[in-house]
Amino acid sequence: GLKDEHELQSYFITRVEKFLNEHGRQIIGWDEILEGGLAPNATVMSWRGVEGGIAAAKQGHDVVMTPNSHLYMDRYQADPETEPLIWGGFITLEKTYSFEPIPEELSEEEEKHILGAQGNVWTEYIHSGKKVEYTAYPKTSAIAEINWSPKSKKDFNSFWIRLQRQFDRFDIMGVNAAQHYRGEIPTFNQD
């Protein structure tokens, strides 16, 4: 008696959630789980932008913001001609840092449902730990700061100065961080 595949998905997710809840677990799913109706206690990972996260928070669901427009680390972060082969797209460190996890569209009560933000690294084109490090660092530093700092305290230039000391730590730990973010703030042609 279901109308379409969206209702089928909702039916399935709701049944799985009930089973998990009965065993002391919670369900979390990508924002597609909004289609057809969200399971009662589901947490949403908003990856196709922030719209899914806003909709879920307005319905009283917890949300992790992880939009592919800002927080996917498996994208080029400098001129693709000089970067290792990676999945399509281009996201600079500054764009990652500019992301605000709590959308202005939410009320104070709805904001409480935003648990934070998460960066993602998908490894279809990443075949070594060193390449994972290269794509993830120093963007993980930016993601940490956008999660831990109130909007009023965020300042990219201040972050940049502190990041330069972080590169020394990366060196000591042997982390293969993207070096084009060391020194002066680079400019990239984003056409």
Beta strands, then each sheet from edge to edge (+ up, - down):
strand 1: 28-30
strand 2: 43-46
strand 3: 63-65
strand 4: 114-117
sheet 1: 1+ 2+ 3+ 4+
end
